[in-house]
Amino acid sequence: MIVGLLNLQHFHKQSNTKMAGIIISPLNAALYGTDFVVDDNKVKVYKPEPIETDIQNGNVFRILLRLIDRELVNRSDFESGNMLYDTIRSNVIACKMFASRAIGKCCITNKNYDEDDKNFNGHVFNGANDTLGERWFFSAFPYHSSAKHLLPIAELMFNMSEYIVPLVDFPNIDKEREYIVVNVKRSNGAMQRGIIKCNRNTMVIYRVYDGRRFAHPSYSPDAPLVPYINLYFNSDYTDVDLESKCPITDCFKGVLLTDLIEHNPHLADLFRIDDEAIPSFNTAFLHSLKKY
């Protein structure tokens, strides 16, 4: 239980947002209730009530989008003042951090449904595999079909908290292609043919980079962010078989966009947005919002 609390406190540093309290997993809530003491201080648990407002109103989606825009620009002082927004955001955070789920609870509205309700579904965030690694399948986000139209809001909140932008949301990406062929430079200097997968699960990931490893921005909040993307290739130095519609590879690695373009000059404008050949996270994320 303490591990969950420590992880949550770490997330608060990640998001740089003001929260009403802390979030705990459904399992911890069931086992221990909502009264926690940390360093002899009683900690308030953030526990949103079910949303009773009409979420079918077309203005709701637009209001939530505007709040995402505001949070992106003003993370350090952001307070939404919107219970639905805070509920979705808090449940996105919890689903990233905890494997337990409250059976039958919709993570968009916090309403409870019968566990046999056939309109109850589970969603896995598109960017989970690229950002959460082997624990991606823990990020399942339960929702009721009556709230499905707000699922893109949860996706955007996940992307914003992880500092990622879907590759297909960049304007110069051909969305009809299955993959982009690239030159991959191996650690010994050898060059070989690999691919970038073109689908909604492929993310451009913004991180702090120290020359050896990538770190989430929360670890160095004042450090500049650099974007990278995962390239797929064969570990035995053979080129990827492009005769297949979906080439099979056995290896991948994250490569800085600057290095990718250096080894593939023909891709110089692939990620360009307006005047930025390699756009900042805010520029790329705001462009991603435009499709809505």
N, C-alpha and C positions, 0 to 999 in steps of 0.2 A: 504494500500500500504506500509506503514511504517513497519507493522508487517512482510510482506514478506521480506523486506530488512533485518530486524533484524534476521529473521530465516536464511537467506542466509549467513549473517555474522557468525552466529553460525555454519553453515555447513563448512565454510572455516576453522574454528578452528577444526572441526571434521576431515576433510580430510588432514589437514596439508600440502596442496599442494599450489603451486603458481598458481594463476589464472590470466588471462589477464584483468579481471575486475570483475563485479558482474553479476549474472544472475537474471532476473526478470521473472515473469510469463507472458505468452502470453496475459492474460487479462490486466495486468498492462501496458504492452507495447502498447496495443491497446488504452487504456484510457489516458495514460500519456506520451506516446512517450518514448524516451530513454535518456532524459536529466534529471538527478536527482541531487539534492543538499542535502548533508548530512553534518551537522555541518559547513555550509557555504562553503563547498568544492564540486565542481562538480565531480560526481562519474562516472567513465567510465563503461558502460554496456557491458558485454561480449555478443556479438551477432555474432556467427559464420555465415559465408556465406555458401550457398549450396555447397556441395561437387561435383566437376565436374570430379574428377579423376575416373579411371576405378576400381570400387570396386569388379568387378568379377575376377580380377587377383588373383590367388591362393596365391600369396605372401602376399597380404594385410592382410589376417587373421593371418598369422604367425607373421607379423610385429607387429600387435596390441597385440598379446599374449606376445611378448617379451617386449613391452612397459608396459604392466600390471605387468610383473615380475619386471621390473626396478622400477616402482612406488612403489611396495610393499616394496622393499628393501631400497629405498631412498626417502621416502615420503617428508621429509622436504626440499630437494633441487631438487625435480623432476620437469623437464620441458620436455614435450614430443617432441616438435618440429614437431608434426604431427597434421594437421588440422582435419583429420577424427577422430583421437583418442580424441582430445579435444572436438569435436562436440558431440560425443556419450557420453562422460563423463559428459559434461555440461547438456545435455538433461536428462540423468539419474538423476542427482542432482535435476533438475527442476521438474521432474515427481515425485520425492519423496516429494517435498516440496509444490507444488502447484497443485490445483485441475483443474485449467483451462488448455485448450489445444488449439493450433492453428489448426483450422479445415483443414484437408488435408495435414498437414506437416509431413513428415517422420522424426522421431527423430534420425535416424541413419545418414541420408545424408543431412537433412535440406531442401530437395527438396519439392516443393509444388505440390500436385496432386488434381484433381477434387474430391470433396467430395463424388461423386457417384462412384468413381473408385472401382471396385469390388476386386482389388488386394490390397486394403488398409485394414490393420488389427490393432487390439489392443492387447498388451501383458501385462500380470500382472506378476511381478517378483515373482519367486518361494518363495523367503524368505520374501515377503511383509507381510503375515499374522503373522509370528512369530516375526517380528521386528517392524512393524508399527501399530500393534494392530487394533483397529476398523477403522482406516483410510486406511487400506491396499488397498481398492478398488480405492482410489484416485491415486494410483501409476501406472495406465494404461500408457503404453508406445506405442504410435502409430508408425507404421512402414509400409513401402511398401514392398510387397512380393519380389521385385527385390533386397532388402537388407536383406532378412530373414536370409541368411547364416551368417550374422554378429550379429544376435540376441544373441548368446552365449557370445559375447564380452560385450554386455550391461548387461547381467546377472552377469558376473564376476565382472564388475565394481560396480554393486549394492552390491554384496556380499562383495567386498573389502571395500567399504565405510561403510558398516554396521557391519563389522567384524564377518561374519558368513561363515560357510562351510556346504554344504548339507551333511546330515547324510550318504546318499548312496555313497558319494565320499570317505568315509573312507574305507581302504582296507579290513577290516575284517567283513564288513556288508554283510549279505546274501540278495542280491537285489531281490531275488524271494519271500521273506517273506513279508506279509502284515503288520506285527507288531512283536515286541519283548516283551515278557511277563516279567514284572519286579515287584519287591517288592517296594511298595511306603510307606514311613514313613510319617504319618500325624503329624500335629503340636502338638497333644497331646501324641505322641509317639506310637500310634497304627500303626500296619503294615497291609497292604492289597495288593491285587493283582491289578496291573494296566498294562498299555502298553506304549510302544514307537511306534509311527507310522513310518513305513518304506516307505517313498516316497520322491520325490524330493522337497516337501514343508516342510519337517522336517529339521530344521537347528540346528547345534551346534553353540551356540551364545557366543561370547567372550566379556566379560564386566568387568568393575571394580566392585568389590563387597566389601561392608563395613560391612558385617555381617547381614544386614537387607534388603538391596535393591541392584539391579543391575543398573549400570549407564554406558552410552556410554563412550568409552575411551576419548572422547574429553573433558569431565569434569575433568579428572585427567590424563593428557597425560603421566605423569611419573610413574603412579601407575601400578603394575602388573595386567595382564589380567587373568581372570579365565573363563573356559568354562562351560556352563550349557545347559540343554536340557529340553524340555517340556515333562512331563509325564501326561498321561490321566488316570482318575480313576473315581469312583462313589463317590459322596459327602456323601452318606448315609452309607459309610463304607462297602458296599457289594462288593464282588470281581467282576471283569469284566467278562462278559459271553464270554467264549472262544469258544463256539459252533458256534458263528456267524463268518462269514468270515471277516466282518468289525464291530467289537464290538462298541456299542454306549455307550458313557460315558457323564457325565454332568459336569465334572470338570477337570481342569488341573493346573499344577504349574511347574515353572522352578526349576530344581534341579541341583546343582553342579555335575559335573562328578565324583568328588572325593566322594561325598555322595552317588551317585548312585552306584558306585562300592563297597563302604563300605557295603551297604545293599544288594548287588547282586554280591558276590565275583566271581561267574561264568562268569561275564562280564568283568573281570579284563583286558583282552586284546582286548575288543571290539573296542576301539578307537585307539589302538596302531598303530604308524607309525614308523617303524624301532626301534630305541632304546627308543622312547618316549611313555610311557604307556598312558600319557595324553599329547598329542602334543600341542605345542604353536600354536598361530594363523598362524604365517608365515609358519611353517612346514605343517600344515593342508591345508592351502590355496595353497601352492606350489604343494602339492600332488594332490589337486583338478584340478590344471592346466594340469597335466600330461595326463588326458584323451583326451585332444585335441592334 
